Amino acid sequence: MTSPPGGSDQDGSAAGRRRLACARCGTPADGPPPATWTCSVENGIRQYFCAACSRENLRAIEGRLDSAWW
């Protein structure tokens, strides 16, 4: 298999990854999101929330309110 022009076979390299941070408070995550973080898809965009923000807004999350309402 060949790569597209200017492409790379290593799309998942560390250099190509963005650093993950909480969408609400900005707390960074080292590596993949921890199991205690919450993932939400809002308007087609995946957002991650740290454990503290998830706990503080649990009722809104369970009520399926977008994070803009928190």
DOMILUM-386917 format. One line per field, with one value per atom (N, C-alpha, C, O, CB): atom name; z, x, y; residue in three letters; chain. Coordinates in Angstrom, 1 decimal. Atoms other than C-alpha are relative to their C-alpha. Glycine has a CB too. Layout:
<nodes>
atom <- CA / ...
c3 <- Z / ...
c1 <- X / ...
c2 <- Y / ...
type <- ALA / ...
mol <- A / ...
</nodes>
This chain:
<nodes>
atom <- N / CA / C / O / CB / N / CA / C / O / CB / N / CA / C / O / CB / N / CA / C / O / CB / N / CA / C / O / CB / N / CA / C / O / CB / N / CA / C / O / CB / N / CA / C / O / CB / N / CA / C / O / CB / N / CA / C / O / CB / N / CA / C / O / CB / N / CA / C / O / CB / N / CA / C / O / CB / N / CA / C / O / CB / N / CA / C / O / CB / N / CA / C / O / CB / N / CA / C / O / CB / N / CA / C / O / CB / N / CA / C / O / CB / N / CA / C / O / CB / N / CA / C / O / CB / N / CA / C / O / CB / N / CA / C / O / CB / N / CA / C / O / CB / N / CA / C / O / CB / N / CA / C / O / CB / N / CA / C / O / CB / N / CA / C / O / CB / N / CA / C / O / CB / N / CA / C / O / CB / N / CA / C / O / CB / N / CA / C / O / CB / N / CA / C / O / CB / N / CA / C / O / CB / N / CA / C / O / CB / N / CA / C / O / CB / N / CA / C / O / CB / N / CA / C / O / CB / N / CA / C / O / CB / N / CA / C / O / CB / N / CA / C / O / CB / N / CA / C / O / CB / N / CA / C / O / CB / N / CA / C / O / CB / N / CA / C / O / CB / N / CA / C / O / CB / N / CA / C / O / CB / N / CA / C / O / CB / N / CA / C / O / CB / N / CA / C / O / CB / N / CA / C / O / CB / N / CA / C / O / CB / N / CA / C / O / CB / N / CA / C / O / CB / N / CA / C / O / CB / N / CA / C / O / CB / N / CA / C / O / CB / N / CA / C / O / CB / N / CA / C / O / CB / N / CA / C / O / CB / N / CA / C / O / CB / N / CA / C / O / CB / N / CA / C / O / CB / N / CA / C / O / CB / N / CA / C / O / CB / N / CA / C / O / CB / N / CA / C / O / CB / N / CA / C / O / CB / N / CA / C / O / CB / N / CA / C / O / CB
c3 <- 0.0 / 0.0 / 0.0 / 0.6 / 1.2 / 0.0 / -0.7 / 0.7 / 0.8 / -1.5 / -0.7 / 1.1 / -1.0 / -2.1 / 1.1 / 0.9 / -0.5 / 0.0 / 0.9 / 0.5 / 0.1 / -1.7 / 1.3 / 1.7 / -1.2 / -1.2 / 1.4 / 1.2 / 2.3 / -0.2 / -1.1 / 3.6 / 0.8 / 0.4 / -0.4 / -0.9 / 6.3 / 0.4 / 0.6 / 1.2 / -0.5 / 7.3 / 1.5 / 2.1 / -0.4 / -1.4 / 10.9 / 0.5 / 1.2 / 0.6 / -0.4 / 11.5 / 1.5 / 2.0 / -0.7 / -1.4 / 15.1 / 0.8 / 2.0 / 0.4 / -0.7 / 16.0 / 1.1 / 1.0 / -1.0 / -1.2 / 19.2 / -0.5 / 0.1 / 1.0 / 0.5 / 17.1 / -0.6 / -0.6 / -1.0 / 0.7 / 15.3 / 1.0 / 0.6 / -1.0 / -1.0 / 18.5 / 0.7 / 0.9 / 1.0 / -0.8 / 20.3 / 1.4 / 1.8 / -0.4 / -1.4 / 24.0 / 0.5 / 0.2 / 0.8 / -0.5 / 25.7 / 1.2 / 2.1 / 0.2 / -1.1 / 28.1 / 0.3 / -0.7 / -0.2 / -0.4 / 30.0 / -0.8 / -0.8 / 1.5 / 0.8 / 27.8 / 0.9 / 0.4 / -0.8 / -0.9 / 30.9 / 0.7 / 0.7 / 1.0 / -0.8 / 33.1 / -0.6 / -0.1 / 1.4 / 0.6 / 30.9 / 0.6 / 0.2 / -0.1 / -0.6 / 33.1 / -1.0 / -1.7 / 1.2 / 1.0 / 31.0 / 0.4 / 1.6 / -0.4 / -0.3 / 30.7 / -0.7 / -1.8 / -0.5 / 0.5 / 30.2 / -0.7 / -0.1 / 1.1 / 0.8 / 27.4 / -0.3 / -0.4 / 0.7 / 0.2 / 26.8 / 1.2 / 2.3 / -0.3 / -1.1 / 28.8 / 1.1 / 0.9 / -0.5 / -1.1 / 32.3 / 0.1 / -0.4 / 1.3 / -0.1 / 33.1 / 0.8 / 0.6 / 0.6 / -0.8 / 35.5 / -0.8 / -0.3 / 1.3 / 0.7 / 32.8 / -0.8 / -1.1 / -1.0 / 0.7 / 30.9 / -1.4 / -1.7 / 0.7 / 1.4 / 27.1 / -0.4 / -0.1 / -0.9 / 0.5 / 25.5 / -1.5 / -1.8 / 0.9 / 1.4 / 21.8 / -0.1 / 0.1 / -1.0 / 0.2 / 21.3 / -1.3 / -1.7 / 1.2 / 1.3 / 17.9 / -0.9 / -1.7 / 0.0 / 0.8 / 16.4 / 0.4 / -0.3 / -1.4 / -0.5 / 18.4 / 1.3 / 2.3 / 0.2 / -1.2 / 21.0 / 1.0 / 0.7 / -0.3 / -1.1 / 24.3 / 1.2 / 1.5 / 0.4 / -1.2 / 27.4 / 1.2 / 1.2 / -0.1 / -1.2 / 31.0 / 1.1 / 1.3 / 0.4 / -1.1 / 34.0 / 1.1 / 1.1 / 0.6 / -1.1 / 37.1 / 0.8 / 1.2 / 0.8 / -0.9 / 39.1 / -0.7 / -0.1 / 0.3 / 0.7 / 36.4 / -0.2 / -0.1 / -1.4 / 0.2 / 35.8 / 1.3 / 1.2 / -0.4 / -1.3 / 39.5 / 0.3 / 0.8 / 1.2 / -0.3 / 39.8 / -0.8 / -0.4 / -0.2 / 0.9 / 36.9 / -0.3 / -1.4 / -1.3 / 0.2 / 37.3 / -0.4 / -1.4 / 1.2 / 0.3 / 37.2 / -1.4 / -2.1 / 1.0 / 1.4 / 34.0 / -1.0 / -2.1 / -0.1 / 0.9 / 32.4 / -0.1 / -1.3 / 0.5 / 0.1 / 33.3 / -0.7 / -1.3 / 1.5 / 0.7 / 32.0 / -1.4 / -2.1 / 0.7 / 1.4 / 28.7 / -0.4 / -1.6 / -0.9 / 0.4 / 28.8 / -0.6 / -0.1 / 1.2 / 0.5 / 26.6 / 1.0 / 1.9 / -1.3 / -1.0 / 28.5 / 0.0 / 1.0 / -0.3 / 0.0 / 27.5 / 1.1 / 1.5 / -1.4 / -1.0 / 30.0 / 1.4 / 2.3 / -0.2 / -1.3 / 32.9 / 0.6 / 1.7 / 0.0
c1 <- 0.8 / 0.0 / 0.9 / 2.0 / -1.0 / -0.8 / 1.3 / -0.8 / -2.0 / 0.2 / 0.6 / 0.7 / -0.3 / 0.3 / 1.0 / 0.3 / -0.9 / 1.2 / 2.0 / -1.3 / -1.1 / 1.5 / 0.0 / -1.0 / -0.1 / -0.1 / 2.8 / -0.5 / -0.4 / -0.6 / 0.6 / 1.2 / 1.1 / 2.2 / -1.1 / -0.9 / 2.7 / -0.6 / -1.9 / 0.5 / 0.5 / 2.3 / -0.2 / -0.7 / 0.9 / 0.0 / 2.6 / -1.0 / -0.5 / 1.4 / 0.9 / -0.6 / -0.2 / -0.6 / -1.4 / 0.2 / -0.8 / 1.3 / 1.3 / -0.5 / -1.3 / 2.7 / -0.2 / -1.2 / 1.1 / 0.1 / 3.2 / 0.1 / -0.6 / 1.1 / -0.1 / 4.1 / -1.3 / -1.6 / 1.1 / 1.3 / 0.7 / -1.2 / -2.2 / -0.3 / 1.1 / -1.4 / -0.1 / 0.9 / 0.2 / 0.2 / -3.0 / 0.0 / -0.4 / -1.3 / 0.0 / -2.6 / -1.5 / -2.1 / 0.9 / 1.3 / -5.9 / -0.2 / 0.6 / -0.5 / 0.2 / -7.4 / -1.5 / -2.3 / 0.5 / 1.4 / -10.7 / -0.6 / -0.1 / -0.2 / 0.7 / -13.2 / -0.5 / -0.8 / -1.1 / 0.5 / -14.4 / 1.0 / 1.0 / -1.0 / -0.9 / -11.5 / 1.5 / 2.3 / 0.1 / -1.3 / -8.5 / 1.1 / 2.2 / 0.5 / -0.9 / -6.9 / 0.6 / -0.2 / -0.7 / -0.6 / -4.4 / 0.0 / 0.0 / 1.4 / -0.1 / -4.4 / 1.3 / 1.5 / -1.3 / -1.2 / -1.2 / -0.4 / -0.8 / 1.1 / 0.3 / -1.8 / -1.5 / -2.1 / 0.5 / 1.5 / -5.3 / -0.8 / -0.3 / -0.3 / 0.8 / -8.2 / -0.1 / -0.3 / -1.4 / 0.2 / -8.3 / -1.4 / -2.3 / 0.4 / 1.3 / -11.1 / -1.0 / -2.2 / 0.1 / 0.9 / -12.6 / -0.5 / -1.4 / 0.7 / 0.5 / -13.1 / -1.2 / -1.5 / 1.1 / 1.3 / -16.4 / 0.2 / 0.8 / -1.2 / 0.0 / -16.7 / -1.4 / -2.3 / 0.6 / 1.3 / -19.5 / 0.2 / 1.2 / -0.5 / 0.0 / -20.3 / -1.1 / -2.3 / -0.2 / 1.0 / -22.0 / 0.2 / 1.3 / 0.2 / -0.1 / -22.8 / 1.0 / 1.7 / 0.2 / -1.0 / -20.6 / 1.4 / 2.3 / -0.1 / -1.3 / -17.6 / 0.2 / -0.6 / 0.3 / -0.3 / -16.1 / 0.7 / 1.7 / 0.9 / -0.6 / -15.3 / 0.2 / -0.6 / -0.9 / -0.3 / -13.7 / 0.0 / 0.4 / 1.4 / 0.1 / -14.4 / 0.7 / 0.5 / -1.4 / -0.7 / -12.1 / -1.0 / -2.1 / 1.0 / 0.9 / -13.4 / -0.6 / -1.8 / 0.9 / 0.5 / -13.8 / -1.2 / -2.2 / 1.1 / 1.1 / -15.9 / -1.2 / -2.4 / 0.5 / 1.1 / -17.9 / -0.8 / -2.1 / 0.6 / 0.7 / -18.7 / -0.9 / -2.0 / 1.0 / 0.7 / -19.7 / -1.3 / -2.2 / 0.9 / 1.1 / -22.1 / -0.7 / -1.3 / 0.5 / 0.6 / -23.4 / -1.5 / -1.9 / 0.2 / 1.4 / -27.1 / -0.2 / -1.1 / -0.7 / 0.1 / -26.7 / 0.4 / -0.2 / 0.8 / -0.4 / -24.8 / -1.0 / -1.4 / 1.4 / 1.0 / -27.4 / -1.3 / -2.0 / -0.4 / 1.1 / -30.1 / 0.3 / -0.6 / -0.4 / -0.4 / -28.2 / 0.0 / -0.3 / -0.9 / -0.1 / -27.8 / 1.4 / 2.4 / -0.2 / -1.3 / -25.0 / 0.8 / 0.2 / -0.2 / -0.8 / -22.1 / -0.1 / 0.2 / 1.5 / 0.2 / -23.0 / -1.1 / -1.1 / -0.6 / 1.1 / -26.0 / 0.6 / -0.1 / -1.1 / -0.5 / -23.7 / 0.4 / 0.8 / 1.2
c2 <- -1.2 / 0.0 / 1.2 / 1.2 / 0.0 / -1.2 / 3.5 / 1.1 / 1.1 / 0.4 / -1.1 / 6.7 / 1.1 / 1.2 / 0.6 / -1.2 / 9.8 / 0.9 / 1.0 / 0.7 / -1.0 / 12.5 / 0.9 / 1.4 / 0.8 / -0.8 / 14.3 / -0.7 / -0.1 / 1.3 / 0.7 / 11.7 / -0.8 / -0.8 / -0.9 / 0.7 / 9.6 / -1.3 / -1.4 / 0.8 / 1.3 / 5.9 / 0.1 / -0.9 / -1.1 / 0.0 / 7.0 / 1.1 / 2.1 / 0.3 / -1.1 / 9.1 / 0.1 / 1.1 / -0.3 / 0.1 / 8.0 / 0.4 / 0.1 / -1.3 / -0.3 / 9.3 / 1.0 / 1.8 / 0.5 / -1.0 / 11.3 / 1.4 / 2.3 / -0.3 / -1.3 / 14.3 / 0.5 / 1.7 / 0.1 / -0.3 / 14.2 / 0.1 / 0.6 / -1.0 / 0.0 / 13.9 / 1.4 / 2.0 / -1.1 / -1.2 / 16.8 / -0.4 / -1.5 / 0.8 / 0.3 / 17.1 / 0.2 / 1.1 / 1.0 / 0.0 / 16.3 / 0.8 / 0.7 / -1.5 / -0.9 / 18.8 / 0.0 / -0.2 / 1.4 / -0.2 / 19.2 / 1.1 / 2.2 / 0.2 / -1.0 / 21.1 / 1.1 / 2.2 / -0.6 / -1.0 / 23.0 / 0.8 / 2.1 / -0.7 / -0.7 / 23.9 / 0.0 / 0.7 / -0.6 / 0.0 / 23.0 / -0.9 / -0.8 / 1.4 / 0.9 / 20.4 / -0.9 / -1.6 / -0.7 / 0.9 / 18.5 / -1.5 / -1.8 / 0.4 / 1.4 / 14.7 / -0.5 / -0.2 / -0.8 / 0.6 / 12.8 / -1.3 / -2.3 / -0.2 / 1.2 / 10.3 / -0.1 / 0.9 / -1.3 / 0.2 / 8.8 / 0.5 / 0.6 / -1.4 / -0.5 / 10.2 / -1.1 / -2.2 / 0.4 / 0.9 / 8.6 / -0.6 / 0.0 / 0.7 / 0.7 / 6.2 / 0.9 / 0.6 / -1.4 / -0.8 / 8.8 / 1.2 / 1.9 / 0.5 / -1.1 / 11.4 / -0.4 / -1.5 / 0.5 / 0.2 / 11.8 / 0.5 / 1.6 / 0.8 / -0.4 / 11.9 / 0.4 / -0.3 / -1.1 / -0.5 / 13.9 / 0.4 / 1.1 / 1.2 / -0.4 / 14.4 / 1.1 / 0.8 / -1.2 / -1.1 / 17.8 / 0.7 / 1.1 / 1.1 / -0.6 / 19.1 / -0.6 / 0.0 / 1.5 / 0.8 / 16.4 / 0.1 / -0.4 / 0.4 / -0.2 / 17.4 / -0.8 / -0.6 / 1.5 / 0.8 / 15.0 / 0.9 / 1.5 / -1.2 / -0.8 / 16.7 / -0.8 / -1.7 / 1.3 / 0.8 / 15.3 / 1.0 / 2.1 / -0.7 / -0.7 / 16.5 / -0.7 / -1.9 / 0.3 / 0.7 / 15.8 / -0.5 / -0.1 / 1.0 / 0.5 / 14.0 / 1.0 / 0.9 / -1.0 / -1.1 / 17.2 / 0.7 / 0.9 / 1.0 / -0.7 / 18.9 / -0.9 / -0.5 / 0.5 / 1.0 / 15.7 / -0.1 / -0.1 / -1.4 / 0.1 / 15.4 / 1.3 / 1.1 / -0.2 / -1.3 / 19.1 / 0.1 / 0.8 / 1.2 / -0.2 / 18.8 / -1.3 / -1.4 / 0.7 / 1.3 / 15.3 / 0.0 / -0.7 / -0.9 / -0.1 / 16.2 / 0.5 / 0.0 / 0.9 / -0.6 / 18.3 / -1.1 / -1.2 / 1.3 / 1.1 / 15.4 / -1.1 / -1.5 / -0.6 / 1.0 / 12.9 / 0.5 / -0.3 / -0.5 / -0.6 / 15.3 / 0.2 / 0.8 / 1.2 / -0.1 / 15.3 / 1.5 / 1.8 / -0.8 / -1.4 / 19.1 / 0.3 / -0.3 / 0.9 / -0.4 / 20.5 / 0.8 / 1.4 / 0.9 / -0.6 / 21.8 / 1.5 / 2.2 / -0.3 / -1.5 / 25.4 / 0.4 / 1.5 / 0.4 / -0.3 / 25.1 / -0.2 / 0.2 / -1.0 / 0.2 / 24.1 / 1.3 / 1.3 / -1.0
type <- MET / MET / MET / MET / MET / THR / THR / THR / THR / THR / SER / SER / SER / SER / SER / PRO / PRO / PRO / PRO / PRO / PRO / PRO / PRO / PRO / PRO / GLY / GLY / GLY / GLY / GLY / GLY / GLY / GLY / GLY / GLY / SER / SER / SER / SER / SER / ASP / ASP / ASP / ASP / ASP / GLN / GLN / GLN / GLN / GLN / ASP / ASP / ASP / ASP / ASP / GLY / GLY / GLY / GLY / GLY / SER / SER / SER / SER / SER / ALA / ALA / ALA / ALA / ALA / ALA / ALA / ALA / ALA / ALA / GLY / GLY / GLY / GLY / GLY / ARG / ARG / ARG / ARG / ARG / ARG / ARG / ARG / ARG / ARG / ARG / ARG / ARG / ARG / ARG / LEU / LEU / LEU / LEU / LEU / ALA / ALA / ALA / ALA / ALA / CYS / CYS / CYS / CYS / CYS / ALA / ALA / ALA / ALA / ALA / ARG / ARG / ARG / ARG / ARG / CYS / CYS / CYS / CYS / CYS / GLY / GLY / GLY / GLY / GLY / THR / THR / THR / THR / THR / PRO / PRO / PRO / PRO / PRO / ALA / ALA / ALA / ALA / ALA / ASP / ASP / ASP / ASP / ASP / GLY / GLY / GLY / GLY / GLY / PRO / PRO / PRO / PRO / PRO / PRO / PRO / PRO / PRO / PRO / PRO / PRO / PRO / PRO / PRO / ALA / ALA / ALA / ALA / ALA / THR / THR / THR / THR / THR / TRP / TRP / TRP / TRP / TRP / THR / THR / THR / THR / THR / CYS / CYS / CYS / CYS / CYS / SER / SER / SER / SER / SER / VAL / VAL / VAL / VAL / VAL / GLU / GLU / GLU / GLU / GLU / ASN / ASN / ASN / ASN / ASN / GLY / GLY / GLY / GLY / GLY / ILE / ILE / ILE / ILE / ILE / ARG / ARG / ARG / ARG / ARG / GLN / GLN / GLN / GLN / GLN / TYR / TYR / TYR / TYR / TYR / PHE / PHE / PHE / PHE / PHE / CYS / CYS / CYS / CYS / CYS / ALA / ALA / ALA / ALA / ALA / ALA / ALA / ALA / ALA / ALA / CYS / CYS / CYS / CYS / CYS / SER / SER / SER / SER / SER / ARG / ARG / ARG / ARG / ARG / GLU / GLU / GLU / GLU / GLU / ASN / ASN / ASN / ASN / ASN / LEU / LEU / LEU / LEU / LEU / ARG / ARG / ARG / ARG / ARG / ALA / ALA / ALA / ALA / ALA / ILE / ILE / ILE / ILE / ILE / GLU / GLU / GLU / GLU / GLU / GLY / GLY / GLY / GLY / GLY / ARG / ARG / ARG / ARG / ARG / LEU / LEU / LEU / LEU / LEU / ASP / ASP / ASP / ASP / ASP / SER / SER / SER / SER / SER / ALA / ALA / ALA / ALA / ALA / TRP / TRP / TRP / TRP / TRP / TRP / TRP / TRP / TRP / TRP
mol <- A / A / A / A / A / A / A / A / A / A / A / A / A / A / A / A / A / A / A / A / A / A / A / A / A / A / A / A / A / A / A / A / A / A / A / A / A / A / A / A / A / A / A / A / A / A / A / A / A / A / A / A / A / A / A / A / A / A / A / A / A / A / A / A / A / A / A / A / A / A / A / A / A / A / A / A / A / A / A / A / A / A / A / A / A / A / A / A / A / A / A / A / A / A / A / A / A / A / A / A / A / A / A / A / A / A / A / A / A / A / A / A / A / A / A / A / A / A / A / A / A / A / A / A / A / A / A / A / A / A / A / A / A / A / A / A / A / A / A / A / A / A / A / A / A / A / A / A / A / A / A / A / A / A / A / A / A / A / A / A / A / A / A / A / A / A / A / A / A / A / A / A / A / A / A / A / A / A / A / A / A / A / A / A / A / A / A / A / A / A / A / A / A / A / A / A / A / A / A / A / A / A / A / A / A / A / A / A / A / A / A / A / A / A / A / A / A / A / A / A / A / A / A / A / A / A / A / A / A / A / A / A / A / A / A / A / A / A / A / A / A / A / A / A / A / A / A / A / A / A / A / A / A / A / A / A / A / A / A / A / A / A / A / A / A / A / A / A / A / A / A / A / A / A / A / A / A / A / A / A / A / A / A / A / A / A / A / A / A / A / A / A / A / A / A / A / A / A / A / A / A / A / A / A / A / A / A / A / A / A / A / A / A / A / A / A / A / A / A / A / A / A / A / A / A / A / A / A / A / A / A / A / A / A / A / A / A / A / A / A / A / A / A / A / A / A / A / A / A / A
</nodes>
